[in-house]
Amino acid sequence: MAYATFAAGCFWGVEAAFRRVDGVRDVTVGYTGGSVEAPSYEQVCTGRTGHAEAVRVDYDPERVGFDELLAVFWDSHDPTQLNRQGPDVGTQYRSAIFVHDDHQAERARESLARVQERLRDKVVTEITPAGPFYPAEDYHQRYLEKRGMA
């Protein structure tokens, strides 16, 4: 069992994308990368907590590799948009890979370089060590699935 943590804009669509991956055991939406302990959605939305909306992916590395998860991450958002995705604007919607170990850090950096080669605009995705992850409120978990949209 292993974990990967990604931020790619609003966490609902990103969660749904990772849930479709064979070898992913669970996906939790939440907040990470900031300075406020156990923030609420309302606090994160102010942009003053430093947290990003993120997903923590619980996966079986024998069935799915971190590189495959990176591919889902890159495909699920526009990594050239600074602090936004579509109509969602603010640092909480930034593009980030929160790495859990040296292997993930190396693979993330190599992956980012490959993505940058394909794109004209600068990739603004942060690669940073994973810190505390705070699960979002229950109503955010499986949000699209609960509404028949995933």
ZAFISE-122111 format. One record per atom (N, C-alpha, C, O): residue number from 1; residue in one letter; atom name; z, x, y. Coordinates in nm, 4 decimals. Atoms other than C-alpha are relative to their C-alpha. Example, Ala and Ser with C-alpha at 12.3 -4.5 7.8 and 13.67 -1.06 7.14 Angstrom:
2
  margu  ropa  kolza        pz        px        py
      1     a      N    0.0000    0.0890   -0.1190
      1     a     CA    0.7800    1.2300   -0.4500
      1     a      C    0.0000    0.0900    0.1200
      1     a      O    0.0665    0.1936    0.1181
      2     s      N   -0.0060   -0.0820   -0.1190
      2     s     CA    0.7140    1.3670   -0.1060
      2     s      C    0.0730   -0.0770    0.1090
      2     s      O    0.0899   -0.0261    0.2198
% end
This chain:
150
  margu  ropa  kolza        pz        px        py
      1     m      N    0.0000    0.0840   -0.1160
      1     m     CA    0.0000    0.0000    0.0000
      1     m      C    0.0000    0.0897    0.1239
      1     m      O    0.0683    0.1920    0.1274
      2     a      N    0.0082   -0.0759   -0.1244
      2     a     CA   -0.0848    0.1263    0.3487
      2     a      C   -0.0191   -0.0976    0.1155
      2     a      O   -0.0503   -0.2151    0.0959
      3     y      N    0.0169    0.0806   -0.1206
      3     y     CA   -0.1013   -0.0001    0.7053
      3     y      C   -0.1004    0.0651    0.0935
      3     y      O   -0.1123    0.1875    0.1000
      4     a      N    0.0873   -0.0429   -0.1085
      4     a     CA   -0.3609    0.0230    0.9796
      4     a      C    0.0262   -0.0973    0.1139
      4     a      O    0.0515   -0.2155    0.0908
      5     t      N   -0.0280    0.0858   -0.1150
      5     t     CA   -0.3129   -0.1103    1.3313
      5     t      C   -0.1101    0.0177    0.1031
      5     t      O   -0.1422    0.1293    0.1438
      6     f      N    0.1133   -0.0006   -0.0924
      6     f     CA   -0.5936   -0.2045    1.5681
      6     f      C    0.0209   -0.1015    0.1118
      6     f      O    0.0812   -0.2068    0.0914
      7     a      N    0.0054    0.0932   -0.1121
      7     a     CA   -0.6290   -0.3660    1.9105
      7     a      C   -0.1459   -0.0091    0.0429
      7     a      O   -0.2115    0.0925    0.0658
      8     a      N    0.1424    0.0189   -0.0316
      8     a     CA   -0.9672   -0.5164    1.9955
      8     a      C   -0.0199   -0.1305    0.0768
      8     a      O   -0.1073   -0.2103    0.0432
      9     g      N    0.0073    0.1242   -0.0753
      9     g     CA   -0.9140   -0.7918    2.2494
      9     g      C    0.0939   -0.1029   -0.0593
      9     g      O    0.1938   -0.0677   -0.1219
     10     c      N   -0.0822    0.1078    0.0547
     10     c     CA   -0.7693   -1.1286    2.1547
     10     c      C    0.0144    0.0180   -0.1502
     10     c      O   -0.0845    0.0393   -0.2204
     11     f      N   -0.0229   -0.0330    0.1404
     11     f     CA   -0.6102   -1.0862    1.8150
     11     f      C   -0.0474   -0.1039   -0.1003
     11     f      O   -0.0570   -0.0725   -0.2189
     12     w      N    0.0373    0.1045    0.0952
     12     w     CA   -0.7247   -1.4165    1.6614
     12     w      C   -0.1276    0.0330   -0.0773
     12     w      O   -0.1284    0.0261   -0.2002
     13     g      N    0.1260   -0.0302    0.0670
     13     g     CA   -1.0841   -1.3182    1.5857
     13     g      C    0.0066    0.1273   -0.0815
     13     g      O   -0.0551    0.1369   -0.1876
     14     v      N   -0.0148   -0.1271    0.0713
     14     v     CA   -0.9885   -0.9667    1.4814
     14     v      C    0.0759   -0.0247   -0.1306
     14     v      O    0.0404    0.0298   -0.2351
     15     e      N   -0.0761    0.0351    0.1202
     15     e     CA   -0.7331   -1.1081    1.2374
     15     e      C   -0.0932   -0.0628   -0.1041
     15     e      O   -0.0906   -0.0239   -0.2209
     16     a      N    0.0900    0.0695    0.0925
     16     a     CA   -0.9969   -1.3352    1.0817
     16     a      C   -0.0986    0.0977   -0.0633
     16     a      O   -0.1276    0.0869   -0.1824
     17     a      N    0.0954   -0.0981    0.0536
     17     a     CA   -1.2426   -1.0447    1.0420
     17     a      C    0.0647    0.0845   -0.1094
     17     a      O    0.0032    0.1075   -0.2135
     18     f      N   -0.0663   -0.0842    0.1004
     18     f     CA   -0.9903   -0.8301    0.8537
     18     f      C    0.0428   -0.0809   -0.1222
     18     f      O    0.0468   -0.0263   -0.2325
     19     r      N   -0.0393    0.0826    0.1155
     19     r     CA   -0.8766   -1.1199    0.6321
     19     r      C   -0.1136   -0.0153   -0.1009
     19     r      O   -0.0890   -0.0432   -0.2182
     20     r      N    0.1153    0.0141    0.0900
     20     r     CA   -1.2290   -1.1313    0.4861
     20     r      C   -0.0279    0.1263   -0.0820
     20     r      O   -0.1163    0.1251   -0.1677
     21     v      N    0.0268   -0.1275    0.0663
     21     v     CA   -1.2113   -0.7703    0.3620
     21     v      C    0.0726    0.0066   -0.1341
     21     v      O    0.1943   -0.0105   -0.1413
     22     d      N   -0.0596   -0.0175    0.1328
     22     d     CA   -1.1558   -0.7212   -0.0105
     22     d      C    0.0890    0.1230    0.0017
     22     d      O    0.0477    0.2297    0.0471
     23     g      N   -0.0960   -0.1097    0.0007
     23     g     CA   -0.8498   -0.5033   -0.0584
     23     g      C    0.1031   -0.0108    0.1107
     23     g      O    0.2025    0.0617    0.1104
     24     v      N   -0.0997    0.0264   -0.1033
     24     v     CA   -0.6699   -0.6310    0.2510
     24     v      C    0.0967   -0.1029   -0.0563
     24     v      O    0.0566   -0.2120   -0.0968
     25     r      N   -0.1018    0.0890    0.0568
     25     r     CA   -0.3446   -0.7873    0.1358
     25     r      C    0.0530   -0.1003    0.1023
     25     r      O    0.0811   -0.2155    0.0692
     26     d      N   -0.0504    0.0900   -0.1031
     26     d     CA   -0.2279   -0.9319    0.4664
     26     d      C   -0.0384    0.0561    0.1363
     26     d      O   -0.0622    0.1759    0.1512
     27     v      N    0.0248   -0.0388   -0.1391
     27     v     CA   -0.2968   -0.9247    0.8399
     27     v      C    0.1015   -0.0751    0.0852
     27     v      O    0.1168   -0.1966    0.0731
     28     t      N   -0.0985    0.0585   -0.0901
     28     t     CA   -0.0286   -0.9850    1.1003
     28     t      C   -0.0445    0.0254    0.1425
     28     t      O   -0.0773    0.1387    0.1777
     29     v      N    0.0305   -0.0200   -0.1416
     29     v     CA   -0.1054   -1.0427    1.4668
     29     v      C    0.1308    0.0263    0.0738
     29     v      O    0.2357   -0.0286    0.0403
     30     g      N   -0.1209   -0.0334   -0.0733
     30     g     CA    0.1369   -0.8972    1.7155
     30     g      C   -0.0277    0.0868    0.1202
     30     g      O   -0.1383    0.0893    0.1743
     31     y      N    0.0038   -0.0786   -0.1225
     31     y     CA    0.2087   -0.6607    1.9984
     31     y      C    0.0479    0.1415   -0.0297
     31     y      O    0.1443    0.1616   -0.1035
     32     t      N   -0.0394   -0.1390    0.0174
     32     t     CA    0.2270   -0.2820    2.0102
     32     t      C   -0.0544    0.0830    0.1148
     32     t      O   -0.1428    0.0397    0.1888
     33     g      N    0.0498   -0.0933   -0.1006
     33     g     CA    0.1770    0.0134    2.2389
     33     g      C    0.0689   -0.0070    0.1338
     33     g      O    0.0274    0.0603    0.2282
     34     g      N   -0.0671    0.0158   -0.1275
     34     g     CA    0.4178   -0.0896    2.5107
     34     g      C    0.1439    0.0458   -0.0019
     34     g      O    0.1875    0.1145   -0.0943
     35     s      N   -0.1369   -0.0495   -0.0172
     35     s     CA    0.7719   -0.0330    2.6289
     35     s      C    0.1071   -0.1084   -0.0131
     35     s      O    0.2261   -0.0772   -0.0112
     36     v      N   -0.0967    0.1091    0.0091
     36     v     CA    0.9361   -0.3756    2.5937
     36     v      C    0.0255   -0.0323   -0.1469
     36     v      O   -0.0681   -0.0532   -0.2240
     37     e      N   -0.0359    0.0310    0.1376
     37     e     CA    1.1243   -0.4427    2.2717
     37     e      C   -0.0154   -0.1495   -0.0265
     37     e      O    0.0306   -0.2328    0.0517
     38     a      N    0.0176    0.1390    0.0441
     38     a     CA    1.0253   -0.7641    2.0885
     38     a      C   -0.0496   -0.0920    0.1116
     38     a      O    0.0159   -0.1915    0.1426
     39     p      N    0.0493    0.0830   -0.1100
     39     p     CA    0.8121   -0.9076    2.3707
     39     p      C   -0.0514   -0.1352   -0.0491
     39     p      O   -0.0879   -0.1515   -0.1655
     40     s      N    0.0602    0.1302    0.0272
     40     s     CA    0.6987   -1.2678    2.3852
     40     s      C   -0.1462    0.0048    0.0438
     40     s      O   -0.1873    0.0951    0.1167
     41     y      N    0.1390    0.0120   -0.0426
     41     y     CA    0.3363   -1.3724    2.4268
     41     y      C   -0.0080   -0.0109    0.1525
     41     y      O   -0.0923    0.0524    0.2161
     42     e      N    0.0004    0.0185   -0.1448
     42     e     CA    0.4148   -1.4810    2.7801
     42     e      C    0.0253    0.1323    0.0723
     42     e      O   -0.0382    0.1604    0.1739
     43     q      N   -0.0270   -0.1304   -0.0614
     43     q     CA    0.5594   -1.1370    2.8620
     43     q      C   -0.1218    0.0921   -0.0108
     43     q      O   -0.1580    0.1593    0.0858
     44     v      N    0.1162   -0.0865    0.0205
     44     v     CA    0.2591   -0.9557    2.7139
     44     v      C   -0.1133   -0.0415    0.0936
     44     v      O   -0.1840    0.0436    0.1475
     45     c      N    0.1071    0.0508   -0.0870
     45     c     CA    0.0218   -1.1770    2.9136
     45     c      C    0.0156    0.0412    0.1462
     45     c      O   -0.0817    0.0368    0.2215
     46     t      N   -0.0176   -0.0440   -0.1386
     46     t     CA    0.1731   -1.0526    3.2394
     46     t      C   -0.0649    0.1359    0.0239
     46     t      O   -0.0943    0.1721    0.1378
     47     g      N    0.0548   -0.1345   -0.0132
     47     g     CA    0.0310   -0.7066    3.1681
     47     g      C    0.1044    0.1035    0.0372
     47     g      O    0.0706    0.2198    0.0593
     48     r      N   -0.1048   -0.0927   -0.0433
     48     r     CA    0.3663   -0.5501    3.2561
     48     r      C    0.0796    0.0609   -0.1149
     48     r      O    0.1676    0.1436   -0.0908
     49     t      N   -0.0747   -0.0559    0.1142
     49     t     CA    0.4923   -0.4714    2.9040
     49     t      C   -0.0634    0.1266   -0.0547
     49     t      O    0.0028    0.2049   -0.1229
     50     g      N    0.0725   -0.1133    0.0568
     50     g     CA    0.2284   -0.2109    2.8219
     50     g      C   -0.0534   -0.0276   -0.1395
     50     g      O   -0.1262    0.0548   -0.1949
     51     h      N    0.0438    0.0334    0.1350
     51     h     CA    0.1659   -0.3860    2.4897
     51     h      C   -0.1435   -0.0507   -0.0020
     51     h      O   -0.1936   -0.1062    0.0958
     52     a      N    0.1320    0.0559    0.0279
     52     a     CA   -0.1738   -0.4719    2.3460
     52     a      C    0.0151   -0.1080   -0.1055
     52     a      O    0.1025   -0.0997   -0.1919
     53     e      N    0.0113    0.0930    0.1124
     53     e     CA   -0.2553   -0.7747    2.1351
     53     e      C   -0.0648    0.0799   -0.1121
     53     e      O   -0.1693    0.1417   -0.0916
     54     a      N    0.0460   -0.0868    0.1083
     54     a     CA   -0.3060   -0.6088    1.7979
     54     a      C    0.0139   -0.0695   -0.1345
     54     a      O    0.0770   -0.1745   -0.1465
     55     v      N   -0.0169    0.0457    0.1375
     55     v     CA   -0.3358   -0.6626    1.4252
     55     v      C    0.0523    0.1158   -0.0845
     55     v      O    0.0082    0.2299   -0.0710
     56     r      N   -0.0473   -0.0972    0.0989
     56     r     CA   -0.1421   -0.4817    1.1555
     56     r      C   -0.0592   -0.0432   -0.1338
     56     r      O   -0.0327   -0.1528   -0.1830
     57     v      N    0.0710    0.0285    0.1239
     57     v     CA   -0.3524   -0.4653    0.8408
     57     v      C    0.0743    0.0684   -0.1142
     57     v      O    0.0908    0.1904   -0.1145
     58     d      N   -0.0669   -0.0484    0.1205
     58     d     CA   -0.1675   -0.4270    0.5110
     58     d      C   -0.1085    0.0051   -0.1070
     58     d      O   -0.1624   -0.0986   -0.1457
     59     y      N    0.1126   -0.0125    0.0919
     59     y     CA   -0.4210   -0.2894    0.2642
     59     y      C    0.0314    0.0912   -0.1177
     59     y      O    0.1237    0.1726   -0.1138
     60     d      N   -0.0107   -0.0807    0.1207
     60     d     CA   -0.4582   -0.1340   -0.0781
     60     d      C   -0.1052    0.1101    0.0087
     60     d      O   -0.2242    0.0818   -0.0051
     61     p      N    0.0971   -0.1082   -0.0168
     61     p     CA   -0.6190    0.2105   -0.0299
     61     p      C   -0.0797    0.0313   -0.1267
     61     p      O   -0.1781    0.1051   -0.1213
     62     e      N    0.0770   -0.0159    0.1243
     62     e     CA   -0.7347    0.2030   -0.3927
     62     e      C   -0.1201   -0.0947   -0.0016
     62     e      O   -0.2154   -0.0742   -0.0767
     63     r      N    0.1072    0.0997   -0.0030
     63     r     CA   -0.9563   -0.0951   -0.3079
     63     r      C   -0.0848    0.0027    0.1263
     63     r      O   -0.2018   -0.0353    0.1240
     64     v      N    0.0738   -0.0072   -0.1263
     64     v     CA   -1.0557   -0.0403    0.0544
     64     v      C    0.0488    0.1231    0.0762
     64     v      O    0.1690    0.1474    0.0872
     65     g      N   -0.0355   -0.1209   -0.0726
     65     g     CA   -1.0655    0.2798    0.2549
     65     g      C    0.0191   -0.0257    0.1485
     65     g      O   -0.0269   -0.1262    0.2028
     66     f      N   -0.0221    0.0099   -0.1438
     66     f     CA   -0.9559    0.3370    0.6110
     66     f      C   -0.1330   -0.0002    0.0753
     66     f      O   -0.1463   -0.0676    0.1775
     67     d      N    0.1317   -0.0013   -0.0654
     67     d     CA   -1.3193    0.4133    0.7016
     67     d      C   -0.0635   -0.1391    0.0006
     67     d      O   -0.1288   -0.1772    0.0977
     68     e      N    0.0528    0.1365    0.0037
     68     e     CA   -1.4166    0.0623    0.5908
     68     e      C    0.0708   -0.0894    0.1016
     68     e      O    0.0088   -0.1758    0.1634
     69     l      N   -0.0742    0.0768   -0.0994
     69     l     CA   -1.1420   -0.0823    0.8082
     69     l      C   -0.0459    0.0372    0.1410
     69     l      O   -0.0561   -0.0489    0.2283
     70     l      N    0.0530   -0.0426   -0.1301
     70     l     CA   -1.2681    0.1245    1.1005
     70     l      C   -0.1329   -0.0695    0.0295
     70     l      O   -0.1578   -0.1099    0.1431
     71     a      N    0.1291    0.0668   -0.0201
     71     a     CA   -1.6147   -0.0259    1.0493
     71     a      C    0.0210   -0.1448    0.0444
     71     a      O   -0.0495   -0.1929    0.1331
     72     v      N   -0.0311    0.1378   -0.0405
     72     v     CA   -1.4676   -0.3773    1.0743
     72     v      C    0.0503   -0.0014    0.1439
     72     v      O    0.0107   -0.0870    0.2229
     73     f      N   -0.0525   -0.0113   -0.1366
     73     f     CA   -1.2788   -0.2739    1.3883
     73     f      C   -0.1129    0.0146    0.1010
     73     f      O   -0.1191   -0.0598    0.1989
     74     w      N    0.1090   -0.0238   -0.0961
     74     w     CA   -1.5906   -0.1389    1.5616
     74     w      C   -0.0911   -0.1218    0.0117
     74     w      O   -0.1400   -0.1529    0.1203
     75     d      N    0.0896    0.1158   -0.0005
     75     d     CA   -1.7942   -0.4454    1.4616
     75     d      C    0.0626   -0.1251    0.0627
     75     d      O   -0.0085   -0.2206    0.0940
     76     s      N   -0.0667    0.1216   -0.0459
     76     s     CA   -1.5346   -0.6920    1.5884
     76     s      C    0.0203   -0.0064    0.1517
     76     s      O    0.0781   -0.1025    0.2026
     77     h      N   -0.0170    0.0037   -0.1460
     77     h     CA   -1.5451   -0.5991    1.9589
     77     h      C   -0.0941    0.0995    0.0671
     77     h      O   -0.1652    0.1748    0.0006
     78     d      N    0.0787   -0.0944   -0.0787
     78     d     CA   -1.7168   -0.4065    2.2374
     78     d      C    0.0934    0.1111    0.0480
     78     d      O    0.1721    0.0900    0.1403
     79     p      N   -0.0939   -0.1071   -0.0348
     79     p     CA   -1.5376   -0.0697    2.2583
     79     p      C   -0.0306    0.0689    0.1324
     79     p      O    0.0364    0.1658    0.1683
     80     t      N    0.0328   -0.0600   -0.1299
     80     t     CA   -1.7009    0.0110    2.5935
     80     t      C    0.0597   -0.0791    0.1161
     80     t      O    0.0463   -0.0388    0.2317
     81     q      N   -0.0600    0.0812   -0.1061
     81     q     CA   -1.5156   -0.2611    2.7863
     81     q      C    0.1442    0.0445    0.0207
     81     q      O    0.2263    0.0342   -0.0704
     82     l      N   -0.1339   -0.0480   -0.0310
     82     l     CA   -1.2068   -0.1197    2.9566
     82     l      C    0.0920   -0.1177    0.0326
     82     l      O    0.0669   -0.1952    0.1249
     83     n      N   -0.1036    0.1010   -0.0242
     83     n     CA   -0.9043   -0.3491    2.9350
     83     n      C   -0.0543   -0.1417    0.0092
     83     n      O   -0.0140   -0.2201    0.0952
     84     r      N    0.0540    0.1358    0.0041
     84     r     CA   -1.1046   -0.6577    2.8499
     84     r      C   -0.0855   -0.0159   -0.1252
     84     r      O   -0.1313    0.0820   -0.1841
     85     q      N    0.0987    0.0397    0.0989
     85     q     CA   -1.3088   -0.8363    2.5874
     85     q      C   -0.0490   -0.1367    0.0434
     85     q      O    0.0270   -0.2335    0.0456
     86     g      N    0.0557    0.1261   -0.0477
     86     g     CA   -1.5404   -1.1060    2.7128
     86     g      C    0.0783   -0.0518    0.1185
     86     g      O    0.0993    0.0211    0.2154
     87     p      N   -0.0706    0.0582   -0.1145
     87     p     CA   -1.3471   -1.3426    2.9397
     87     p      C    0.1472    0.0424    0.0094
     87     p      O    0.2130    0.0167    0.1102
     88     d      N   -0.1409   -0.0413    0.0010
     88     d     CA   -1.0076   -1.1939    2.8428
     88     d      C    0.0139    0.1339    0.0714
     88     d      O   -0.0456    0.2333    0.0297
     89     v      N   -0.0137   -0.1191   -0.0829
     89     v     CA   -0.9018   -0.9382    3.1044
     89     v      C    0.1460    0.0402    0.0101
     89     v      O    0.2334   -0.0444    0.0290
     90     g      N   -0.1351   -0.0546   -0.0135
     90     g     CA   -0.5949   -0.7143    3.1155
     90     g      C    0.0219    0.1101   -0.1017
     90     g      O   -0.0492    0.1190   -0.2017
     91     t      N   -0.0269   -0.1125    0.0909
     91     t     CA   -0.4480   -0.4086    2.9491
     91     t      C    0.0393   -0.0469   -0.1397
     91     t      O    0.0245    0.0279   -0.2364
     92     q      N   -0.0373    0.0519    0.1318
     92     q     CA   -0.3219   -0.6297    2.6660
     92     q      C   -0.1225   -0.0240   -0.0889
     92     q      O   -0.1087   -0.0462   -0.2092
     93     y      N    0.1232    0.0206    0.0766
     93     y     CA   -0.6871   -0.6700    2.5597
     93     y      C   -0.0767    0.1307   -0.0207
     93     y      O   -0.1956    0.1281   -0.0525
     94     r      N    0.0670   -0.1292    0.0129
     94     r     CA   -0.7644   -0.2970    2.5437
     94     r      C   -0.0418    0.0279   -0.1437
     94     r      O    0.0077   -0.0336   -0.2382
     95     s      N    0.0468   -0.0460    0.1298
     95     s     CA   -0.9444   -0.1297    2.2568
     95     s      C    0.0829    0.1212   -0.0402
     95     s      O    0.0883    0.2202    0.0327
     96     a      N   -0.0863   -0.1105    0.0427
     96     a     CA   -0.7104    0.0941    2.0572
     96     a      C    0.0127    0.0039   -0.1523
     96     a      O    0.0098   -0.0983   -0.2208
     97     i      N   -0.0323   -0.0238    0.1398
     97     i     CA   -0.6512    0.2440    1.7162
     97     i      C    0.1361    0.0683    0.0004
     97     i      O    0.1515    0.1777    0.0548
     98     f      N   -0.1353   -0.0548    0.0076
     98     f     CA   -0.2826    0.3026    1.6486
     98     f      C    0.0166    0.0632   -0.1384
     98     f      O    0.0340   -0.0069   -0.2381
     99     v      N    0.0055   -0.0706    0.1286
     99     v     CA   -0.2772    0.5691    1.3769
     99     v      C    0.1397    0.0227   -0.0565
     99     v      O    0.2358    0.0480    0.0161
    100     h      N   -0.1269   -0.0121    0.0708
    100     h     CA   -0.0033    0.5937    1.1164
    100     h      C    0.0218    0.1378   -0.0609
    100     h      O    0.1329    0.1689   -0.1038
    101     d      N   -0.0150   -0.1344    0.0556
    101     d     CA   -0.0699    0.9487    0.9954
    101     d      C   -0.1168    0.0880    0.0439
    101     d      O   -0.2095    0.0414    0.1102
    102     d      N    0.1039   -0.0957   -0.0410
    102     d     CA   -0.2848    1.2595    1.0427
    102     d      C   -0.1369   -0.0357   -0.0565
    102     d      O   -0.2384   -0.0181    0.0109
    103     h      N    0.1278    0.0395    0.0605
    103     h     CA   -0.5531    1.1343    0.8029
    103     h      C   -0.0666   -0.1098    0.0829
    103     h      O   -0.1853   -0.1006    0.1143
    104     q      N    0.0560    0.1071   -0.0821
    104     q     CA   -0.5998    0.8142    1.0031
    104     q      C   -0.0456    0.0529    0.1354
    104     q      O   -0.1501    0.0114    0.1856
    105     a      N    0.0373   -0.0558   -0.1302
    105     a     CA   -0.6066    1.0130    1.3281
    105     a      C   -0.1332    0.0744   -0.0092
    105     a      O   -0.2199    0.0581    0.0766
    106     e      N    0.1241   -0.0760    0.0179
    106     e     CA   -0.8796    1.2437    1.1985
    106     e      C   -0.1180   -0.0933   -0.0235
    106     e      O   -0.2232   -0.0776    0.0385
    107     r      N    0.1085    0.0936    0.0306
    107     r     CA   -1.0893    0.9602    1.0556
    107     r      C   -0.0348   -0.0837    0.1238
    107     r      O   -0.1522   -0.1110    0.1485
    108     a      N    0.0236    0.0794   -0.1205
    108     a     CA   -1.0477    0.7566    1.3770
    108     a      C   -0.0795    0.0811    0.1028
    108     a      O   -0.1737    0.0292    0.1627
    109     r      N    0.0726   -0.0836   -0.0963
    109     r     CA   -1.1626    1.0477    1.5969
    109     r      C   -0.1450    0.0213   -0.0433
    109     r      O   -0.2364    0.0141    0.0388
    110     e      N    0.1365   -0.0196    0.0506
    110     e     CA   -1.4647    1.1148    1.3746
    110     e      C   -0.0814   -0.1285    0.0130
    110     e      O   -0.1990   -0.1248    0.0490
    111     s      N    0.0674    0.1290   -0.0092
    111     s     CA   -1.5510    0.7452    1.3676
    111     s      C   -0.0373   -0.0302    0.1447
    111     s      O   -0.1486   -0.0751    0.1721
    112     l      N    0.0278    0.0236   -0.1412
    112     l     CA   -1.5244    0.7158    1.7455
    112     l      C   -0.1191    0.0846    0.0448
    112     l      O   -0.2054    0.0360    0.1179
    113     a      N    0.1120   -0.0876   -0.0384
    113     a     CA   -1.7608    1.0128    1.7858
    113     a      C   -0.1327   -0.0559   -0.0514
    113     a      O   -0.2332   -0.0523    0.0196
    114     r      N    0.1233    0.0583    0.0551
    114     r     CA   -2.0174    0.8472    1.5566
    114     r      C   -0.0415   -0.1250    0.0774
    114     r      O   -0.1600   -0.1452    0.1035
    115     v      N    0.0298    0.1199   -0.0769
    115     v     CA   -1.9929    0.5196    1.7470
    115     v      C   -0.0535    0.0390    0.1380
    115     v      O   -0.1492   -0.0211    0.1867
    116     q      N    0.0446   -0.0426   -0.1328
    116     q     CA   -2.0305    0.7000    2.0797
    116     q      C   -0.1447    0.0477   -0.0026
    116     q      O   -0.2186    0.0255    0.0933
    117     e      N    0.1386   -0.0468    0.0118
    117     e     CA   -2.3552    0.8601    1.9566
    117     e      C   -0.0992   -0.1157    0.0049
    117     e      O   -0.2123   -0.0979    0.0501
    118     r      N    0.0887    0.1165    0.0045
    118     r     CA   -2.5026    0.5100    1.9112
    118     r      C   -0.0040   -0.0773    0.1308
    118     r      O   -0.0951   -0.1573    0.1521
    119     l      N   -0.0138    0.0814   -0.1200
    119     l     CA   -2.3966    0.3734    2.2493
    119     l      C   -0.0301    0.0786    0.1272
    119     l      O    0.0005    0.1974    0.1377
    120     r      N    0.0290   -0.0613   -0.1302
    120     r     CA   -2.5146    0.4460    2.6000
    120     r      C    0.1274    0.0069    0.0852
    120     r      O    0.1568    0.1099    0.1459
    121     d      N   -0.1228    0.0047   -0.0794
    121     d     CA   -2.1895    0.3379    2.7684
    121     d      C    0.1131    0.0747   -0.0706
    121     d      O    0.1132    0.0886   -0.1930
    122     k      N   -0.1116   -0.0765    0.0536
    122     k     CA   -1.8696    0.5364    2.7224
    122     k      C    0.0935   -0.0904   -0.0808
    122     k      O    0.1307   -0.1989   -0.0360
    123     v      N   -0.0992    0.0682    0.0822
    123     v     CA   -1.6399    0.4236    2.4411
    123     v      C    0.1372    0.0284    0.0622
    123     v      O    0.1726    0.1441    0.0848
    124     v      N   -0.1295   -0.0141   -0.0663
    124     v     CA   -1.2966    0.3611    2.5969
    124     v      C    0.1175   -0.0213   -0.0957
    124     v      O    0.2321   -0.0306   -0.0518
    125     t      N   -0.1028    0.0227    0.1004
    125     t     CA   -1.1036    0.3094    2.2734
    125     t      C    0.1030    0.1118    0.0009
    125     t      O    0.0684    0.2299   -0.0030
    126     e      N   -0.1095   -0.0956    0.0088
    126     e     CA   -0.7643    0.4782    2.2706
    126     e      C    0.0309    0.0272   -0.1468
    126     e      O    0.0226   -0.0627   -0.2305
    127     i      N   -0.0538   -0.0347    0.1316
    127     i     CA   -0.6443    0.6635    1.9618
    127     i      C    0.1372    0.0590    0.0272
    127     i      O    0.1507    0.1636    0.0906
    128     t      N   -0.1371   -0.0376   -0.0322
    128     t     CA   -0.2689    0.6908    1.9717
    128     t      C    0.0903   -0.0223   -0.1214
    128     t      O    0.0607   -0.1077   -0.2050
    129     p      N   -0.0915    0.0211    0.1134
    129     p     CA    0.0218    0.7222    1.7262
    129     p      C    0.0569   -0.1423    0.0015
    129     p      O    0.0901   -0.1972    0.1066
    130     a      N   -0.0596    0.1335    0.0135
    130     a     CA    0.1483    0.3894    1.5953
    130     a      C    0.1484    0.0074    0.0325
    130     a      O    0.2182    0.1004   -0.0081
    131     g      N   -0.1421    0.0142   -0.0308
    131     g     CA    0.4845    0.2845    1.7313
    131     g      C    0.0484   -0.1319   -0.0546
    131     g      O   -0.0115   -0.1868   -0.1471
    132     p      N   -0.0504    0.1295    0.0472
    132     p     CA    0.6905   -0.0285    1.6851
    132     p      C   -0.1063   -0.1091    0.0151
    132     p      O   -0.1793   -0.1152    0.1140
    133     f      N    0.0917    0.1150    0.0009
    133     f     CA    0.4872   -0.3374    1.5983
    133     f      C    0.0854   -0.1251   -0.0052
    133     f      O    0.1715   -0.1392   -0.0920
    134     y      N   -0.0770    0.1231   -0.0084
    134     y     CA    0.6254   -0.6759    1.6945
    134     y      C   -0.0895   -0.1181   -0.0341
    134     y      O   -0.1810   -0.1495    0.0420
    135     p      N    0.0824    0.1159    0.0349
    135     p     CA    0.4779   -0.9764    1.5122
    135     p      C    0.0029   -0.1054    0.1097
    135     p      O    0.1065   -0.1316    0.1707
    136     a      N    0.0107    0.1080   -0.0977
    136     a     CA    0.3539   -1.2494    1.7429
    136     a      C    0.0672   -0.1253   -0.0556
    136     a      O    0.1016   -0.1332   -0.1735
    137     e      N   -0.0597    0.1275    0.0359
    137     e     CA    0.4976   -1.5973    1.7384
    137     e      C   -0.0797   -0.0648   -0.1136
    137     e      O   -0.1994   -0.0405   -0.1288
    138     d      N    0.0620    0.0623    0.1177
    138     d     CA    0.4240   -1.8068    1.4285
    138     d      C   -0.1285   -0.0747    0.0334
    138     d      O   -0.2232   -0.0716   -0.0452
    139     y      N    0.1190    0.0788   -0.0305
    139     y     CA    0.1713   -2.0266    1.6061
    139     y      C   -0.1241    0.0867    0.0204
    139     y      O   -0.2359    0.0353    0.0161
    140     h      N    0.1149   -0.0906   -0.0126
    140     h     CA   -0.0503   -1.7197    1.6611
    140     h      C   -0.0497    0.0493   -0.1364
    140     h      O   -0.1659    0.0883   -0.1482
    141     q      N    0.0384   -0.0505    0.1308
    141     q     CA   -0.0540   -1.6206    1.2920
    141     q      C   -0.1014   -0.0956   -0.0636
    141     q      O   -0.0797   -0.2167   -0.0684
    142     r      N    0.1061    0.0794    0.0644
    142     r     CA   -0.3724   -1.7390    1.1155
    142     r      C   -0.0487   -0.1128    0.0914
    142     r      O   -0.0830   -0.2215    0.0449
    143     y      N    0.0329    0.1016   -0.1003
    143     y     CA   -0.4563   -1.9259    1.4362
    143     y      C   -0.1338   -0.0677   -0.0257
    143     y      O   -0.1411   -0.1905   -0.0302
    144     l      N    0.1338    0.0586    0.0221
    144     l     CA   -0.8290   -1.9740    1.3717
    144     l      C   -0.0073   -0.0710   -0.1349
    144     l      O   -0.0695   -0.1766   -0.1470
    145     e      N   -0.0002    0.0602    0.1335
    145     e     CA   -0.7729   -2.0475    1.0032
    145     e      C    0.0670   -0.1381    0.0030
    145     e      O    0.0173   -0.2330   -0.0576
    146     k      N   -0.0733    0.1273   -0.0103
    146     k     CA   -0.5221   -2.3230    1.0859
    146     k      C   -0.0842   -0.1087    0.0673
    146     k      O   -0.0611   -0.2278    0.0460
    147     r      N    0.0843    0.0941   -0.0732
    147     r     CA   -0.7874   -2.4848    1.3069
    147     r      C   -0.1375   -0.0168   -0.0635
    147     r      O   -0.2266   -0.0783   -0.0048
    148     g      N    0.1275    0.0137    0.0705
    148     g     CA   -1.0694   -2.4600    1.0520
    148     g      C   -0.1136    0.0785    0.0620
    148     g      O   -0.2305    0.0443    0.0442
    149     m      N    0.1011   -0.0776   -0.0714
    149     m     CA   -1.2501   -2.1985    1.2584
    149     m      C   -0.0238    0.1387   -0.0600
    149     m      O   -0.0999    0.2178   -0.0041
    150     a      N    0.0177   -0.1322    0.0617
    150     a     CA   -1.2278   -1.8976    1.0242
    150     a      C   -0.0229   -0.0131   -0.1488
    150     a      O   -0.0398    0.0875   -0.2177
% end
